[in-house]
Amino acid sequence: MLTHGYRREQILQTLEVQDKVRVNRLAQRFGVSSVTIRTDLAALAAAGLVRREHGGALTTRRAPPELPLDEKRGQHRDRKHSIAARALTLVQPGDKLILDAGSTTLQLARKLARAAGAATGPAAARRPMALSVFTNSLPIANELSASREIELLLSGGTLRQASQSLQGPQAEASLDGYVFDKLFMGADGCDLAFGLSTHDEADARLNARMAAQARRVIVLADGSKFGRICLHSVCALARIDTVVSDASMAPAMRAALAERGVQVLIAEEN
């Protein structure tokens, strides 16, 4: 039986390609009653995602379109630096990490490279980082490639120009046989009912595979990403262990995540 979360996600995906949905057609499609569909539409309307009309609903909100990586880097730059700095405190020497492609994870990679370099400095008290990092991001790989303290594992796959990342079946298969301590992952959207979502279907599949291979899933996202829903689902909220965000995250969202067992860490402003 389909869960209400999956069914509502499918309703929103339908509204990505058509102007409106009808209760009777949705009931037939999902094999549920009209009352159940009306309950779904009421929940989506309460979240501001659809507008009810007689016999169905219209869409009212979509996540903004995806930007190229160069443009993403310029958005909320200070927030991303702060979030990456807070995320760095979660990394322990010897960790085996996945860094997903993204502008905030790229900032984390730069901080990891600097931290690894400092760990090999002249001070006797410094501990070696000795990290293993798997990534599908070419910019992240470039940042980490010069560090002798970081074992770099780069996925295969097909290059996606918008994110300068590798994806597809070969990228997913690159994860076979590995178990990682932590996954640091960005998000195009994070919603209480629908979990993590992204603009690209292949990215969503790879992200879901990354989450399955990691003991701990850590989402790095500024406050603007919460309450958004994109077309392609990555994973349910229950799979997320920790969210690292900034002060722009609404207090109500922080409380709701905490109630669902997600650790919320708010980065201090620089």
C-alpha positions as CSV (number, residue, x, y, z in Angstrom):
1,M,0.0,0.0,0.0
2,L,1.3,3.4,-0.9
3,T,2.1,5.8,2.0
4,H,0.4,9.1,2.1
5,G,3.9,10.8,1.8
6,Y,4.6,9.0,-1.5
7,R,1.1,9.6,-2.8
8,R,1.3,13.4,-2.1
9,E,4.7,13.5,-3.7
10,Q,3.3,12.0,-6.8
11,I,0.4,14.5,-6.8
12,L,3.0,17.3,-6.7
13,Q,5.0,15.7,-9.5
14,T,1.8,15.6,-11.6
15,L,1.4,19.3,-11.0
16,E,4.8,19.9,-12.3
17,V,3.6,19.0,-15.8
18,Q,0.0,20.0,-15.8
19,D,-2.0,22.9,-14.5
20,K,-4.5,21.1,-12.2
21,V,-5.4,17.7,-10.7
22,R,-8.9,16.3,-10.2
23,V,-10.0,14.3,-7.1
24,N,-11.8,11.5,-9.1
25,R,-8.9,10.9,-11.4
26,L,-6.4,10.8,-8.5
27,A,-8.6,8.4,-6.6
28,Q,-8.7,6.0,-9.6
29,R,-4.9,6.3,-10.2
30,F,-3.9,5.5,-6.6
31,G,-6.8,3.1,-5.8
32,V,-8.0,5.0,-2.8
33,S,-11.2,6.8,-1.9
34,S,-12.1,10.4,-2.9
35,V,-12.1,11.2,0.8
36,T,-8.4,10.1,1.1
37,I,-7.5,12.3,-1.9
38,R,-9.3,15.3,-0.4
39,T,-7.3,14.7,2.8
40,D,-4.1,14.7,0.8
41,L,-5.0,17.9,-1.0
42,A,-6.0,19.6,2.2
43,A,-2.6,18.7,3.7
44,L,-0.8,20.1,0.7
45,A,-3.0,23.2,0.8
46,A,-2.2,23.7,4.4
47,A,1.5,23.6,3.5
48,G,1.0,26.2,0.9
49,L,1.9,23.8,-2.0
50,V,-1.5,23.7,-3.8
51,R,-4.6,25.8,-4.0
52,R,-7.9,24.0,-3.6
53,E,-10.6,24.4,-6.1
54,H,-13.9,22.6,-6.6
55,G,-13.2,19.0,-7.5
56,G,-9.4,19.3,-7.4
57,A,-6.4,21.6,-6.9
58,L,-3.9,23.9,-8.6
59,T,-0.2,24.3,-7.9
60,T,0.9,27.4,-6.0
61,R,4.6,26.8,-5.3
62,R,7.5,25.1,-6.8
63,A,11.1,25.2,-5.9
64,P,13.1,27.8,-7.9
65,P,14.8,26.3,-11.0
66,E,18.3,24.9,-10.6
67,L,21.2,27.2,-11.1
68,P,24.6,26.3,-12.6
69,L,27.2,25.6,-9.9
70,D,29.1,28.9,-10.6
71,E,25.9,30.9,-9.8
72,K,25.1,28.7,-6.8
73,R,28.5,29.6,-5.3
74,G,27.5,33.2,-5.2
75,Q,24.2,32.7,-3.5
76,H,24.2,33.1,0.3
77,R,28.0,32.9,0.3
78,D,28.5,33.8,4.0
79,R,25.9,31.3,5.1
80,K,27.6,28.5,3.2
81,H,31.0,29.4,4.7
82,S,29.4,29.3,8.2
83,I,27.6,26.0,7.6
84,A,30.7,24.4,6.2
85,A,32.8,25.6,9.2
86,R,30.2,24.0,11.6
87,A,30.1,20.8,9.5
88,L,33.9,20.6,9.8
89,T,33.6,20.1,13.5
90,L,31.7,16.8,12.9
91,V,34.7,15.3,11.1
92,Q,37.0,13.0,13.1
93,P,40.5,11.8,12.1
94,G,40.2,8.5,10.3
95,D,36.6,9.2,9.1
96,K,35.5,7.7,5.8
97,L,33.3,10.3,4.1
98,I,31.1,10.9,1.1
99,L,30.9,14.5,-0.1
100,D,28.0,15.0,-2.5
101,A,28.4,17.6,-5.3
102,G,27.2,21.0,-4.3
103,S,28.3,24.6,-3.4
104,T,28.2,24.1,0.4
105,T,29.9,20.7,0.3
106,L,32.6,22.4,-1.9
107,Q,33.2,24.9,0.9
108,L,33.5,22.0,3.3
109,A,36.0,20.3,1.0
110,R,38.2,23.5,1.0
111,K,38.1,23.5,4.8
112,L,39.0,19.8,5.0
113,A,42.0,20.4,2.7
114,R,43.2,23.2,4.9
115,A,42.6,21.2,8.1
116,A,44.5,18.2,6.6
117,G,47.4,20.5,5.7
118,A,47.5,22.0,9.2
119,A,47.5,18.5,10.7
120,T,50.8,17.7,9.1
121,G,52.5,21.0,10.2
122,P,55.4,21.3,12.5
123,A,53.5,21.3,15.8
124,A,54.1,18.0,17.5
125,A,50.6,18.0,19.0
126,R,48.8,17.9,15.7
127,R,46.9,14.8,14.8
128,P,46.9,13.5,11.2
129,M,43.5,13.6,9.6
130,A,44.0,10.4,7.5
131,L,40.6,10.8,5.9
132,S,39.1,8.8,3.0
133,V,36.7,10.9,0.9
134,F,34.4,9.6,-1.9
135,T,32.9,12.2,-4.2
136,N,31.2,12.6,-7.5
137,S,32.2,16.3,-7.8
138,L,35.0,17.4,-10.0
139,P,35.5,20.7,-8.1
140,I,35.6,18.9,-4.8
141,A,38.1,16.3,-6.2
142,N,40.3,19.2,-7.4
143,E,40.2,20.8,-3.9
144,L,41.3,17.6,-2.2
145,S,43.7,16.1,-4.8
146,A,46.8,17.8,-3.4
147,S,46.3,16.6,0.2
148,R,48.5,13.7,1.3
149,E,46.3,13.1,4.3
150,I,43.2,12.5,2.3
151,E,42.6,9.3,0.3
152,L,40.5,10.5,-2.6
153,L,37.9,8.1,-4.2
154,L,36.3,9.5,-7.3
155,S,33.2,8.0,-8.8
156,G,32.8,7.1,-12.4
157,G,29.8,8.2,-14.5
158,T,28.6,10.7,-17.0
159,L,29.4,14.4,-16.5
160,R,26.5,16.7,-15.7
161,Q,27.5,20.2,-16.7
162,A,25.2,22.2,-14.5
163,S,26.7,20.7,-11.3
164,Q,30.1,19.6,-12.7
165,S,29.4,16.2,-11.2
166,L,29.4,12.6,-12.3
167,Q,26.1,10.6,-12.3
168,G,24.4,7.6,-13.8
169,P,24.6,3.9,-13.3
170,Q,28.4,3.8,-13.3
171,A,28.5,6.5,-10.5
172,E,26.0,4.5,-8.5
173,A,28.0,1.3,-9.0
174,S,31.2,3.0,-7.8
175,L,29.7,2.8,-4.3
176,D,29.5,-1.0,-4.3
177,G,31.4,-2.6,-1.5
178,Y,31.9,0.5,0.6
179,V,30.6,1.5,3.9
180,F,31.1,5.2,4.9
181,D,30.9,6.8,8.3
182,K,29.3,10.0,7.2
183,L,27.6,11.5,4.1
184,F,27.6,15.3,3.8
185,M,24.9,16.2,1.3
186,G,23.3,19.4,0.1
187,A,19.6,19.7,-0.7
188,D,17.5,21.6,-3.2
189,G,14.5,21.0,-1.1
190,C,13.8,19.7,2.4
191,D,10.2,19.3,3.6
192,L,8.8,17.7,6.7
193,A,6.4,15.5,4.8
194,F,8.4,14.8,1.7
195,G,12.0,14.7,3.0
196,L,14.9,15.6,0.7
197,S,14.3,16.3,-2.9
198,T,16.3,17.6,-5.9
199,H,15.8,18.9,-9.4
200,D,17.5,16.0,-11.3
201,E,16.3,12.4,-11.4
202,A,19.8,10.9,-11.8
203,D,21.1,13.0,-9.0
204,A,18.3,11.8,-6.8
205,R,19.1,8.2,-7.5
206,L,22.8,8.7,-6.7
207,N,22.0,10.7,-3.6
208,A,19.7,7.9,-2.4
209,R,22.4,5.3,-3.0
210,M,24.9,7.5,-1.1
211,A,22.5,7.7,1.9
212,A,22.2,3.9,1.8
213,Q,26.0,3.4,2.0
214,A,26.5,5.8,5.0
215,R,26.1,5.2,8.7
216,R,25.2,8.9,9.3
217,V,23.5,11.3,6.8
218,I,24.3,15.0,7.4
219,V,22.4,17.6,5.4
220,L,24.1,21.0,4.8
221,A,21.5,23.6,3.8
222,D,20.7,27.2,4.5
223,G,17.3,28.2,5.8
224,S,15.9,29.0,2.3
225,K,15.9,25.2,1.4
226,F,13.4,24.2,4.1
227,G,9.8,23.9,3.1
228,R,10.7,23.5,-0.6
229,I,9.8,20.5,-2.6
230,C,11.5,19.6,-5.9
231,L,10.4,17.1,-8.5
232,H,12.6,14.1,-7.5
233,S,12.6,12.5,-4.1
234,V,16.0,11.6,-2.5
235,C,15.1,10.1,0.9
236,A,12.6,10.4,3.7
237,L,13.2,12.6,6.7
238,A,13.7,9.5,8.8
239,R,16.9,8.7,7.0
240,I,18.5,12.1,8.0
241,D,20.5,12.1,11.2
242,T,21.7,15.7,11.3
243,V,20.9,19.0,9.6
244,V,23.5,21.8,9.7
245,S,21.9,25.1,8.8
246,D,22.1,28.8,9.7
247,A,20.0,31.3,11.7
248,S,17.7,31.9,8.7
249,M,16.0,28.6,9.4
250,A,12.6,29.2,10.9
251,P,12.4,28.3,14.6
252,A,9.2,26.3,13.9
253,M,11.2,24.2,11.4
254,R,14.0,23.6,13.9
255,A,11.5,22.4,16.5
256,A,9.7,20.2,14.0
257,L,12.9,18.5,12.9
258,A,14.0,18.0,16.5
259,E,10.6,16.4,17.3
260,R,11.2,13.9,14.5
261,G,14.6,12.9,15.9
262,V,16.8,15.0,13.6
263,Q,19.7,16.7,15.2
264,V,19.7,20.4,14.2
265,L,23.0,22.4,14.4
266,I,22.9,26.1,13.7
267,A,26.1,27.7,12.4
268,E,27.3,30.8,14.0
269,E,27.6,33.8,11.7
270,N,31.1,34.9,10.8
